[in-house]
């Protein structure tokens, strides 16, 4: 069942399972201390982990955000506002290509220093199309927000007049409330 407001649910390629087993196993085997762990990993633990990891992968695009969930013991969920996505990069190395996979990397920027963030999605089926839909919705959202907020064209005198008008209405409301209490 899709969450309310979902426009697109990304589907993940099942070949991500053997890819994950291989990459994690090779990483373990790259150290002498990790060799026994890599052996256990390749003999079955890796397949179990990759199967459950794949089952938990979710990625949804709605009108304003991109949501991604993964994890077995510790679930990680990231929600990125589309308007914060700065760049989208495809990564397709030789091992990824062997498994017919790619990684889509979203670079984001926060509203203040130090909030920049990245999100990596590996194994999305039709990743280029998914990327294009995200960029399209981001651009529509940015265009809409620019149309909704054109208040900068008002002069300082117009802002002041609007505030005085609000102040006058608030004074009338206070007066009416005091009359009702009496």
C-alpha positions, 0 to 999 in steps of 0.5 A, spaced: 500 500 500 502 506 497 503 512 502 498 518 501 500 523 496 505 518 493 506 520 485 511 514 484 514 508 488 521 506 486 522 499 484 529 495 486 532 490 482 533 484 485 540 483 482 542 488 488 542 482 493 548 478 490 551 485 489 551 487 496 553 480 498 559 481 493 561 488 495 560 487 503 564 480 503 570 483 499 570 489 504 571 484 509 576 480 506 580 486 504 583 485 511 587 479 515 582 480 521 576 480 516 578 473 512 574 469 517 568 473 517 568 474 510 568 466 509 562 466 514 559 472 510 559 468 503 557 461 506 550 464 508 550 470 512 550 475 506 545 471 502 540 472 508 542 479 510 541 481 503 535 478 502 532 481 508 535 488 506 532 488 499 525 486 502 526 493 507 528 497 501 523 503 499 523 509 496 517 514 494 516 520 491 511 525 493 509 532 490 514 535 495 519 530 498 523 524 496 523 518 502 527 513 502 527 507 507 532 501 508 535 497 514 534 490 518 536 491 525 536 499 525 531 502 520 534 508 517 529 513 513 531 519 510 526 525 507 529 530 503 525 536 500 525 536 493 527 544 493 533 542 497 536 537 491 542 541 488 545 535 484 543 528 481 549 524 479 549 517 476 555 512 478 556 506 474 562 502 476 564 495 473 561 491 478 555 495 478 555 494 470 556 487 471 549 486 475 546 491 471 545 496 477 547 504 478 547 508 484 543 515 483 546 520 488 542 526 490 546 532 493 542 536 497 543 543 501 540 545 507 538 552 509 544 553 514 551 552 514 553 544 515 546 541 513 548 539 506 547 532 505 547 526 500 543 520 499 545 514 495 540 509 492 543 503 489 539 498 484 533 502 482 529 500 476 529 505 470 533 509 474 534 515 469 526 515 468 526 516 476 531 521 476 528 525 471 521 525 474 524 527 481 528 533 477 521 535 474 517 535 480 523 539 483 523 544 478 515 545 478 515 546 486 521 551 485 517 555 480 510 554 484 514 557 490 517 563 486 510 565 483 506 564 490 511 569 494 512 575 489 512 580 495 518 583 494 516 587 489 512 591 494 515 598 497 517 599 504 511 604 504 506 599 502 508 594 507 508 599 512 501 601 510 499 593 510 501 593 517 498 599 520 491 596 517 492 589 520 494 593 527 487 597 526 483 591 525 486 588 531 484 594 535 477 593 533 477 586 535 480 587 542 475 592 543 469 588 540 472 582 545 472 587 551 465 589 550 462 582 550 466 581 556 462 587 560 
